[in-house]
Amino acid sequence: MPAISVIIPVFNVEAFLPRCLDSLLAQSFPDWEAVCVDDGSTDGSGAILDDYAARDPRFRVIHKANGGVSAARNTALPLLGGEYTLLMDSDDFLHPQLMEICLHFAERDGSDLVAFTYNRTYRNTLLRLHALHLPEPDLISFKHYRLADIDSREADDIFDWVSEYSIKGMLRQKGRWTVKHCQVWRCLYRTETIRDVLFPPIDIYEDVIWWGEVLLRVKTATILNLPLYYYYPTPGSLILASGQKKRVDSLREVIRLSEEHYKVHATPRQQMMWEREFLSHFRQKMLKKERRLARKKKA
């Protein structure tokens, strides 16, 4: 069985999908499998997946009717064969050493979760280029890391380190050494920690609920302050394309479901930390969007 499984939900991303899959082929660590779920794509994405699978058996492809990103990831979860799991978005790509580095620290520390960050320089550069209608760079230069030179933080209580805030709370107190944000692609997970944690049937902000449940299962974690993930800011992505009302409705439902789960499964301290470091942030976001909607109705 492979050491690492990768879940990739795919829907109509033929322009970006080869770069995503090529970043797996370029990994310095070769013992992986990719469970690619074609979620009813109507472009050439399904054919691209089949072509890669025909050339490399590490790619496993499931074609299904469109059901959304949560359903696609849930389809992949019971099929995972690796001891550890990564989750990717199909328009993003990985640093060539991501698997090598994360697995090293997971095995060294016996961690259920290894956290890293994304390359902000790449993302911000693309946002500026998109705004100016300029072409994107053809080549990306990747820094090479020596394992012996990489600093890390170990955590027996992950709630001491997680935060959604950029300048408040623990992020300011501990500098950059935090597990920041609930995007599911920012960590390597022990597979048995997440295998039966299903994504909710919500189109956007579904990662908030999933992330909250995963945190309650993490006994030990390793935090790396390395930009190992390359997030592509696609203008047509679901959350950017969603209307304000849909975002507000989704936020309200996410907050409600998360509160209910923590009341049943979390300790009082975990409830307090989750509310302070995560839910309060999303409440503020929801209130801002509600006020914006109210102003539009009056206009």
N, C-alpha and C positions, 0 to 999 in steps of 0.2 A: 504494500500500500504506500502511496506517496506521503511525504512528510507534511506537505501543505496543499490544501484545496483552495481554489479561488472561485467565488461565485460572481458571475457576470450576467445581469439581466440585460437583454438587448431588445431595443425597439426602434427601428428606422434610424439607424446611425451609420449607414454605409460609408459616409464620408470620413468618419473618425474610427470606425471599428478596426481596420487593419493596424493602425498605430497602437491601439490598445492591445491587441493580440501580439503584435510584434514585441511589445515591451515585456511580455511574458517569455517569449522565445529568447530575448536578450538577457534574461536573468543569469547572474553568476552562479546561482543555486539551481540545479536542474531537476530536483526531485519534487515535482509538483503536478497537479492536475487542475484543469479549468472546467468547471461545470457552467456551460454557457446556455442560458435559457432564452430562446427566441420567442418573445412574447407577441406573436402574431404580426411580425413585421410585414409591411407591404412594399418595402423597397428591396434592395439587394442584400440586406443584412443576413438573412437566412442562408443564402448561397455562399456568402463569404465565410460564415461559420462552418458550413459543410466542407468547403475547400480546405480550411485550416485543419479540420478534424481528419480529412483524408490524408493529409501530409504529415500529421503529428498526432499519435493516439493519445497524447496527454490532454488534448481538447475533446471534451464530451459535450455533445449538443442535444438539447431537448427542444423540440418545436411544439408550441402550444398556442391555443387561441388567446387573444389579447385579454389580459385580466389585470394589468397594472404591475408596477414594480414590486409591490409587496407580495402579490401572488407569485410572481416570477421567482423571487428569492425564496419564498416558502417551498416552491417546487424543488429547489436545489438542496435545501437543508438536509432532508433524509438521505440524499445520495452521496454525501461527502465521505471520502475515504481517508482524508488526511488527518493527522493528529492536531494540526492547526489549520485555521481558515482565515483567508483574506476576503473582503468584499470590495468589488470595484464597480465603478460606473463605466459604461461602455464607450464613453467619449473621453475618458481620462487615460493616463498611462503611468507607469511605475519607473522609479529610479532602478537602474540595472542591479543594484546590490540590495534592494529592499528585502527580498526573501532571505538572503544570506545573513544580513545584519539582524533582522528581527528574530529569526530562528535561533541564532547564536545566543541572544539574550534571553529568549524564552526558555531554552534548555539550561543555560547557565543558572538562571534564577528560579526555575520551576514555575514560571509565571503563567497565569490564566490569560493575561492580556499584555501585549507590548504596544505602547502608544508612540506614535510619531506625528509629524506634522506635514503640511503640504508646502510646496515651493511658492511662497508668496511673490517673489520677484517675477517668476514666470506668469502667474495669474495677473498681477498688476500690469505687466508689460502688455499682455494680450488685451486687457481692458482698454488701455490707452490706444493701442493700434486699432482695435475695433471702433473706438469712438472717432478716430481720425480717418477711418476707412482705408487703412494702410495694410499691406500684406503681412502675414505672419512669418516669423523666421523659419527657414527650411530645416535647420539643424539645431539640436539642443546639446549643449556641452554639460556633461555630468561630472561632478566632483567624485574622485575616488576616495573611499574611506578605508582606513586601516582599523580593524576591529580593536586592536590594543589601544588605539588613541580615542575611542569613542567613550564619552562620559555618559552616565545614566543615573537614574534615581529608582530605587526600589520602594514599593509601597505595600504594606500589609493591610492597610485600610485605604482603598482607592478614593473614598469620600473625602479624605484629607487633601486630595490633589485635583479633583475635577472642578471645572467652572465653565460657565457659559460667558462670563464677563471678560472683557478685554482689559479693563483698567481697575475694576473694583475687586474687593475681597482677596482671595488667595492668590490670584494672578499677580496682583500688585505686591503682595507680601513675599511671594516666592519667585519673583521674576518670571522667566519663561518656562520654568519647570512645572508645568501643569498638564493635565489631560484636558485639552481645550475642545469644546464643542462636541455635539452628538452625531456628527456625520459618521456613518458606519464604516467608511473606508479609511479612517485614521488609525486603525489598530489591526494587529494580528491577534486572533482569539484562539484559545484552546477549543477545539471543536466540540467537545462534550459540554463545555460551558454554555454554548449557544444553540446546540442542535435542536432543542425543543422550544426555543424562544421564537415564536412566530411573529411576523410583521403584521400589524393590524390592517384591515381593509380600508385604508385611508390613502388618498392620492398624494398629499403633501404633508410634511412634518411627521410622517410615520416613524422616522428615525428617533424622535424624541421618546416615544413610548418604548420602542425596542431597546434603546440605549439604557433607559431607566431600569428596565427589567434585567438587562445584562449586568449592570453595575452591582445589583444585589447578589449576583452569583460569583463575582470575582473575589477570590481570596487573596491572591498576590498579583502584583502588576509591576511592570518595568516601564519607565518613562524615558523616551529618547527625544532629545531636542534636535531632530534631524529632519530636513525637508525631503522626504523620500517619495512623496506622492505628488503627481502633477495633475492638478484640477483644471479642467478646461471649461471656462465660463461660456457655455453655449447660450446664445441669445434666445433660442427657442426651447430651452429646458422647461420642464413642467412647472417648477415653482415660479420662474420668471414670467411664464406665459399665463399663469393663473390670475384671475381677477381678484380684486381686493376683497369682495364679499366671500369668495371661496376660501381665501386665506384666513379670514376672520373665523368663518364657520369651522374650518379644520383646526385652527388653534384652540378654539373653545372646546372642541371634542377631545383633542389631544390632552389638554390640561385636565379635563374631567376624568378621562380614563386613567391617566397617570396618577392622579390623586387617589383614585379608588384602589389602584394596585398597591400603592405604598401604604395605605391605611391597613391593608391586610397582611402584606409580606415584609414590610420594613420595620426596623427598630425606630424608636422615637428620634434618636440622633440622626439616622439615615433620612427619616422624613424631613427633619429640620434642614439638613444639608441640601437635600434635593429641592426643597421649596426655595431656600435662600439662593442657591447657586444656579439653579436651572429654571424652575417654574416661574419664579418672580420675573426673570428676564422675559419669558414668553408672555406673561401677563401684560407687562409693559408694552411689548410689541403688539399684542392684540388690542390694547386700549388705543394706541396710536393709530392703528388701522381703522378702528371703529370711529374715532374722531374724524379721520380723513373721509370716510364714507359719509358721515353726517354732514360735513361741509359740502360735499359734492351734491347731496340731496337738496340742500338749501340753495345752492347756486342756480 
